[in-house]
Amino acid sequence: MSQSSRLTIPPPLSLYIHIPWCVKKCPYCDFNSHEHKEIQNFNDMESMYVEALIKDLEYSLPKIWGRKIHSIFFGGGTPSLFSGKAIQKILSQIRALTPILYEAEITLEANPGTIDTDHFEDYKDAGITRVSLGIQSFNDAHLMSLGRIHSSLEAKKGIEIAMHHFNEVNLDLMYALPHQTLDEAIHDAKTATSFNTTHLSFYHLTIEPNTFFFKHPPQLPLDDESAEMQETIEAILNEHGAIYGKSKLTKYDRIRNHHS
Ligand code: SF4
């Protein structure tokens, strides 16, 4: 090894932890996620999975030696199906095994249909600093067509509970949904911005192979219509960012052609 490479400071590291279970598989989802009712004893599975994750981390330690961890993301699937105790065990082992920065951002994805106040208190106690909520829409008809397990009311309650417990909250939404009109997309964007969360992500619904929607395509807005939705949502987010950005460090993802 040369002198210069020995002196190079290794780049910081982000950890992604996948929890591959959901209450119900959404018809547009091609992520590695499986319905948890297929598991006979979910508590036992949770313990076994936590042990396996810790072993996986121990196995990877030689590859990440010397690198400081500056963020951790629990994604899925639906990580909020896991208990606060399980999340705490994973995080305490990460702290014991790796040089994690004190100010590291630790995010947990949550489904509004699987959360309550006790859950969020437990996650906060475990060390979670940021919650990302899979809202997708505030329109009950669209939530139903997307196979989501929550209602618009539950989404709004979930946001309020999350904002009560965490300073950093992200909302994931989608547009160009089956039978969605421009007015409905605008309503979703305006409702999302009205909560003044610290982050918003809007994704264009895309139909991926190996999904129910791929085999049974729903009627989607035409390309021109979804392009108009994208531009209008972007304008709403920009306007909102301009209003709140200066005083509140509000930041927005660019609208991406992706689904959540
Ligand atoms: S979209 Fe999210 S909640 Fe729905 S099945 Fe996929 S991972 Fe689970």
Boltz pocket constraint, residues with backbone or C-beta under 6 A from the ligand:
constraints:
  - pocket:
      binder: B
      contacts: [[A, 21], [A, 22], [A, 24], [A, 25], [A, 26], [A, 29], [A, 30], [A, 31], [A, 33], [A, 76], [A, 77], [A, 78], [A, 111], [A, 134], [A, 260]]
      max_distance: 6.0
